[in-house]
Amino acid sequence: MKLIISIVHSDDADQVMLALRERGFPSTKISTTGGFLREGNASILIGIDEEKVDEVLQIIRQNCHTRTEYVNPLPPVMEPGELYMPNPIEVQVGGATIFVLDVVRHERF
């Protein structure tokens, strides 16, 4: 048995959960925050038999998309009276970070 932990952008999380449910894969979503931009993410936990891991990974790939956003960087520490006009920077967000772990023991009550 394997445990798949998939960290996806919050905009993609509901679509991933729906696609997993439609294919019969139970999953649990935990809302999380983190990363460079402190954006909303979702950690999706999926317990699955080893032979179905590739199928689950394909579902995640099909439903998570990278996108480009423009953000304003944090201003540097400045002296009072100085003016700082930041230029937006382009960053890639979205996609998925996936961990596949071995499950030593599994119990269902």
N, C-alpha and C positions, 0 to 999 in steps of 0.2 A: 504494500500500500504506500501511496505517496501523498504528501501534503503540498499543494501548490499555493504559494502566497504571491498574489499579483497586485502590485501597486499601480493604480491607474488614475488618470485625471478625473476629477469629479464629473466633468461633462460626459465622459464615456462610461462611467460606472453602471448606470441604469441599463444601458444598452447591452453591456457585457452580461449583467445579471439576467436579463431577459433571454438572451441567446443561450446562456447556459441552462436556464430553466426549460426552455423549449426543447433542448436536446437531452433532458433528463439528468443533468448534473446538479446536485444540490450544492449550494454555496452560501457563505455568510459574508456580508459586507460590513466593514468597520470604517466609519468616517475618520480620516486622519488629515493632519496638516504638516507640511514640511517642505524640504527642498530649498533651492536657491531663492525662489520668489515667495515662499511661505504660502503657496496656493493650496486650495482644497484638493485633497486626494481621497481615494478610497482604497483600503486594503481588502482584497477579496480572498477569502480562504476557501479552498476546495480540497476535500479529501476524496481520493480517487484511486482505483486500481491501476497498477503500473502500466498495463497495456493500453489504457485510455488517455495517458498523459499527452501524447501528441495531438489527439483530437481536441482536448481542452485548450492546449496552446494555440492551435489553429483558430479556435473560436475567439480567443482573446486577441490574436493578431488581426482578425477581420473586423473587430469592433473597437479597437483603440487607434486613434489617429493623432499624429503630431500636427501642431499648428503653430503659426508664427504670431507672436504678440509683441507689442511695443510697450516698454515700461520706462518710467523715469527712475534713474539711479538715486540712491540716497545722497543728500548733499554732504560734502565734507565739513569737518569742524571749521568754522570761520569766525573771524573777529566781528564784533557787533558793527553794523552799518555796511558790511560788504554784501554785494548782491550776487547770487549764484543762480544762473539760468541753465538747468540741466537739459541736455539733448536726450530724447528718448533713445533707448537702445533696443535692438531687435533680438528676441530670444525665442528658442524653440520650446514649446511646452506640449504635454500630452504623451502619447505612447504608453508603454507599460514597462515596468521592471518586475521580473518574475524570478522567484526562487522555487526550486523543486527539492523537497526534503524527504528523506526516508522516514517512514513512521515505524517506530519500534513496537508500539503497542496501540491498539485501537479498541475501545469499548463503547457500546451503545446501551443506554439504560432506558 
